[in-house]
Amino acid sequence: MKSNYKNHFLAAIILIITALTSCEEQTSIGVEVLPAGDLITTMNTIQGNIRSFTFSEDSIRTDEASKSLLGSFTDSVFGNTTIGFATQFRLYGFPEFGVNPKADSVKIYLYYRIVYGDTTTYQKFNVYELESPLDVDSRYTQSTDLKAMTSGLKIGELEYKPKIRQDSTTRDTFYQLINIPLDISLGEKLINADSLNMINNDVFLEYFKGLYIETEKQNGRGGAILSLEAVQQGSFNGSALVLFYSNDSVRSAAGGDTSLIMPYIISTFSARVNNISHDYTETPFYHNLNSETVQDSLIYVQAMGGLKSRIIIDGLTSWKDSVNTAINKAEIIFQIDTVASQIYKYFPPWQLLFTVVDEDGKEFLPKDYVFSPSFYGGGLRKDYTYHFNITQQLQEIIDGKTGNNGFYLTPAQKNNEANRVILKGSTSTTGIKMIITYSKYTD
């Protein structure tokens, strides 16, 4: 019985070793038994057939972004970007102002942690009360005329120089504060509101529709874009409008100091909208912008509804005539020009998107992204490149299932960051390249 068991065990070991040996040799044996020319695997690097151009982004959505933006920045290469911010403020609770309340002052507190640009230049902010309501369920774009939604009467202003301060141990960035005093008339409006205007937030937002903070355009170089931490999250209370007031109880206390406050908060249910304008008239690419006539050795990509690159890969449709072609891998690679982009001064976007253009000119993400975002790629690498795997999308073009209408390279975070980057274009010897590995079967 034991002998039988040992024999069976020995036979099993031999079978496993044979199978493993066969697996190791399978690839070469398979090729040898095929007739010559039946299977060809090739790797091609394509550069000459790729063209690139710089285009303006279509007007992007700017409502309820994870971080709202504010400021004016004149970039030495990308020109001027100026951003304003409008928001609703909601009741923190039903206000109980006490007997004979009096508004002492009212201020808006805006917090931020990220500054993109120059921290040595002053910004000028103007504040207006909204007369037209914002709707949290509506779509707003960067071209929305937020100032036209106000009375046009300025109720606050501030000249402010951005700051950055980090924890010396953790290197984490501290919250920084913008404190803008507002006209007392707004405080009086809030403290004198009828109780019926404060029974819930829907009614209150009809009474007080919110504020618009306008940034004056930066003259000359400098300025910065601030990423506002507007919304209350966890233990962080978020940005807010704060009314300071007194009443009979406070006034009768020893010293009579005002010590009462009433906050009006920005929550996830508050409509928050940016308007964004760009001025490229003084930029090196202005005369070729939105044109496919002249290629530049550099291409420009910018968030905030700024710039994107149109990429055209010629010759893909000719592969349709090559039957039984299987794309094993297709990777397109973009190289940052680290000198022109000034990467240590202006950090590039962490993530870009390589999108497909359909017959109607609309953009959509390629099939490879739908299959797996990590497989698709697009993240910034240590060698300052962006790699995109577009294997499935390229196969569909070759198979004739979709047309070859070109692609766009855009920032992944379009409305909540200010980063930009300069890439080496298709006419650069170290610029865009696509590496295709494919197998071709012939009858």
Buried (B, 14 or more C-beta within 10 A) or exposed (E): EEEEEEEEEEEEEEEEEEEEEEEEEEEEEEEEEEEEEEBEEEEEEBBEEBBBBBBBBEEBBBBBBEBBBBBBBBBEBBBBBBBBBBBBBBBBEEBEBEEEBBBBBBBBBBBBBBBBBBEEBEBBBBBBBBEEEBEBEEEBBBEBEBBEBBEEEBBBBBEBEBEEEEEEEEEEBEEBEBEBBBBEEBBBBBBEBEEEBBEEBEEBBEEBBBBBBBBBBBEEEBBBBBBBBBBBEEEEBBBBBBBBBBBEEBEEEEEEEBEBEBBBBBBEEBBBBBBBBBBBEEBBBEEBBEEEEEBBBBBBBBBBBBBBBBBBBEEBEEBEEEEEBBBEEBBBBBBBBBEBBBBEEBBBBEBBBBBBBEEEEEBEBBBBBEBEEEEBBBBBEEEBBBBBBBBBBBBBBBEEEBBBBBBBBBBEBBBBBBBBBBBBBBBBEEBBBBBBBBEBEEE
